[in-house]
Amino acid sequence: MSTFNQRGQTVHGKQTNVAGNQYKAGGDMHIAGGDIRFGDARNQAAFAAELEKLLAELARAAQQGQIAPEAAVDAEGPLKKAVLEAKKAPPDKSKLLDYVDKAKTVLTDLAAASTAAASLGGMLGKAYEAITRLF
């Protein structure tokens, strides 16, 4: 593991400190519980599983204080509905898109204040793309 001595450095402009175990690479979100990869979802069950991972990551981020609890609740509702809809046979594409879009809007509005919200919002954008591809 690399360490960097940043003593004595001066920050000019906006500074963002990131804590936690998430980072984005190539549209994926890497987390302790398993990577979230909507691009790899090839069927309905795989897509629903990715949504469930995202829901768990939202709960973890809220629990760790990376996202305001009220915002997490606002995003959690439509995301839970998306998970339920994704498991139906067949799922309603317009409902899925609506639920994912609502959750993404909540998180995107927080993106300036929270790196976790920005990452989760970005992943919901990938979910939206997967819905249009799969259903």
Secondary structure, DSSP 8 states (H G I E B T S, - for coil): ------TT----S------SS-EEETTEEE-TT--B-GGG--SHHHHHHHHHHHHHHHHHHHHTTSS-HHHHHHHHHHHHHHHHHHTSSS--HHHHHHHHHHHHHHHHHHTTT-HHHHHHHHHHHHHHHHHHHH-
